[in-house]
């Protein structure tokens, strides 16, 4: 591990394609957000998200969805979302 005296923490991340679809199978969004996924970082100093409902993903089959996508797809906390 490389240490830098002025850096407390750092994380690498990728943004793969992750298109959410509504209950009819229609894509939600277009180019850019919300068509990519970003890994959840449990370190609050590095996490870029702000939860407005529910809790952070805790197991492999849980995700967080941005509010715009949730509204357009009529998703509620606990719903299954197809990606």
N, C-alpha and C positions, 0 to 999 in steps of 0.2 A: 504494500500500500504506500502510495506517495503522500507525504504530508507537506502542507504549505501553511506557514504560521498565520496567515491572515484569512484562511478559509476554514470555517467551522465544519461544513458539511457540503457534499456535492453528490449528484446522482445523474446517471445517464438515462435516457429515455428514447423510445422510438414512437412514431405515430403511424401505425399501419392503417390500411383501409378498413373501416368498420361501419358500414352503412346500416342504419336502423330502418326497419320497415314497419308500416302500420298494420292493423289487423286484416287489411285487404291484400297485404303483400306489396303495397306501393312504397317506393323509397321516400324517406323523409329527408329534405334538404337537397343540396346540390353540390357544387364544387366547394371544397374546403369544409368548414364546420357545417353540419355535424357528421361528416363522412370519414372521420378518422378516430382512432382510439388512442388513448394515452394511459399508461400504467398509473395505478394509484400508489402514491408514496405515503406510507404511514407516518413519516416524519413531518410534523406540522410546520417546521421551518422551511421545508422544501416542497410541500404539497401546494399546488397552484389552484386547488378547488375550494369552493365554499358550499357546504351542504345546506340546502334549504328545507329538506325533509328526509326522513329515514336515517340511515347510518352508512358509514363507509363500507365498501365491499369487504367481506370477511372470509369468504371461501371462493374457490375457483369459478363457480357458476353465478356469481353476483357481479353486477356492474352498477356504475353510477351513470345517470343520463342527464345531460344538460337540460335546463328548464324549457328552452325553446323546443327541443325535440320531444320532451315529455308532454308539453302542451299540444303540439301538432299531432302527436300520436295518441293523445288521450291516455297516456300512461300514468299510473298511480304507483306509489310505493308498494312493492310486493308483486307487481304484475310481471309476467314473462314478456320479455322483449326479444324479438328476432333481430339478430345482427347478421 
